[in-house]
Amino acid sequence: MCSARSLRSDRVQTKARSLRSDRTSIPLGRYVAIELESKLGRYARSLHSVATLGRYVAGARSLHSDRARTEVWSLF
């Protein structure tokens, strides 16, 4: 099980600074993209939430349905 805290927390920002290497990242807030997706002739709004977890970035997509998808990308 994976949990992530908001990047707006001072405690989390301090921890993120201590984990930096030669790569930098810019916090974009809780939601970084809102897009419309066509599904069977209907449009569903997708909200993408991104949290930085050490050297990995986890993103969660909500499709306003019973399905949810989580992805993890490596920064290296």
Buried (B, 14 or more C-beta within 10 A) or exposed (E): EEEEEEBEEEEBEEEBEEEEEEEEEEBEEEEEEEEEEEEEEEEBEBBBBBBBBEEEBBBBBBBEEEEEEEEEEEEE
